[in-house]
């Protein structure tokens, strides 16, 4: 803005003549004097011309004002760093797009999952569960696949294993319809007691939409700098929330009770599907925390640890 104003004065002083020149000269000389330049004689010459009709020094005043304005011009901001940052940001966005693009994976996993689903309709749930487990081992993280495995475990009455699969699926996607349905059935069977929830249960693609909208609004509101900076911060938070929360949830040392087991010491009996936090796994029995004020030990054989597949 400062450079634009000075360029306008340079244009007026350099090209105008007569009253327009002297008016532009008076404004630019006043600005130079306000910033500390010694232009008192220029202002006197301008005042004499505007109000006294003494215009014989127009060329001299013009030359001196052009020199002073050019010397006071702030240096142009280099756009090279911004261009480099834009190129890097575009490259990072393209890389993220390519890496995040959905893929069916090797062996046409969708077709294999559908074939396993058909085995359930034919009464071969055991073979279907084995195929789903193989698909999970090849590419873990599919919430729909975890929901199938949780349903199969619940179908054969293993609430503990069903709880493990429900937590695994929730770690990789929030509010997945199939996972929500099977999780409700697991809770009805007594499982998922003590399972951690989410601070903001938005799905991964919903966080991506929030980040994208905020980034677009940053460009729209860039002239209102405080608002644009706030939206930029919100875009960064939205973009980073899902990977950070997923990494934090995956790193939590959780375990699921396999079968009804008493907590030592005390007389509290934990039921299958109870979720506990592992405090110390290096000893036997394993130290666990059930609630914020209830801790004890359980034999490792009575627990499913979340970092291992059932």
ABEGO torsion letter per residue (X at the ends): XAAAAAAAAAAAAAABBEAAAAAAAAAAAAAAAAAGBBAAAAAAAAAAAAAAGBAAAAAAAAAAAAAAAAAABBBBBBAAAAAAAAAAAAAAAAAAAAAABBBAEBGGAAAAAAAAAAAAAAGBAAAAAAAAAAAAAABBGBAAAAAAAAAAAAAAGBAAAAAAAAAAAAAABBGBAAAAAAAAAAAAAGBGBGBBBBABBBBAAAAAAAAAAAAAAAAAAAABAAAAAAAAAAAAAAAAAAAAAAAAAAABBBBBBABBBBBOBEABBBBBGBBBBBABAABOBBBBBABAABBEBBBAAABBBAABBX
